Amino acid sequence: MTALVRPTNGRMIGGVCAALARRFGMSAGTMRVIFVVSCLLPGPQFLVYIALWILLPSEDKARATAW
């Protein structure tokens, strides 16, 4: 598994779905469909997305702070 960082390429809005897709070895489109379908269910999906957008570092920032 790769590090959980938001990629600089392949983002749609914040890069959260692309980061999760890369982490779990899926395509970004599949992860986006899973997110949209999950929004039909009750729960805090949008809040989790926004929290991950804030908490996950961007790929270029993670590369700059890497050892």
C-alpha positions as CSV (number, residue, x, y, z in Angstrom):
1,M,0.0,0.0,0.0
2,T,1.1,3.5,-0.7
3,A,1.0,6.5,1.6
4,L,-2.3,8.2,2.1
5,V,-1.7,11.6,0.4
6,R,-3.8,13.6,-2.0
7,P,-2.3,13.4,-5.5
8,T,-1.5,16.5,-7.5
9,N,-2.7,14.9,-10.7
10,G,-6.1,13.2,-11.2
11,R,-8.0,15.3,-8.7
12,M,-11.6,16.3,-9.3
13,I,-12.4,18.4,-6.2
14,G,-10.1,17.8,-3.3
15,G,-8.3,14.6,-4.4
16,V,-9.7,12.5,-1.5
17,C,-11.3,9.9,-3.7
18,A,-8.1,9.7,-5.8
19,A,-6.0,9.3,-2.7
20,L,-8.2,6.5,-1.3
21,A,-8.3,4.8,-4.7
22,R,-4.5,4.9,-5.0
23,R,-4.2,3.6,-1.4
24,F,-6.5,0.6,-2.0
25,G,-5.4,-0.2,-5.6
26,M,-8.6,0.8,-7.3
27,S,-9.4,3.3,-10.0
28,A,-10.4,6.8,-9.0
29,G,-13.6,6.5,-11.0
30,T,-14.7,3.5,-9.1
31,M,-14.0,5.2,-5.8
32,R,-16.0,8.2,-6.9
33,V,-18.9,6.0,-7.8
34,I,-18.7,4.3,-4.4
35,F,-18.7,7.7,-2.7
36,V,-21.8,9.0,-4.7
37,V,-23.7,5.8,-4.0
38,S,-22.8,6.0,-0.3
39,C,-24.3,9.5,-0.2
40,L,-27.7,7.9,-0.8
41,L,-27.3,6.2,2.6
42,P,-27.8,8.2,5.8
43,G,-24.6,9.2,7.5
44,P,-21.9,11.9,7.6
45,Q,-20.2,11.2,4.2
46,F,-19.8,14.8,3.3
47,L,-18.3,15.7,6.7
48,V,-15.8,12.8,6.4
49,Y,-14.9,13.9,2.9
50,I,-14.3,17.5,4.1
51,A,-12.3,16.2,7.2
52,L,-10.1,14.1,4.9
53,W,-9.6,17.0,2.6
54,I,-8.3,19.1,5.5
55,L,-6.3,16.3,7.2
56,L,-4.6,14.5,4.3
57,P,-1.5,16.3,3.1
58,S,-1.1,17.1,-0.6
59,E,1.4,15.0,-2.5
60,D,3.8,17.9,-3.1
61,K,3.8,19.0,0.5
62,A,4.4,15.4,1.7
63,R,7.3,15.0,-0.7
64,A,8.9,18.3,0.6
65,T,8.6,17.1,4.3
66,A,9.8,13.5,3.6
67,W,13.1,12.4,5.0
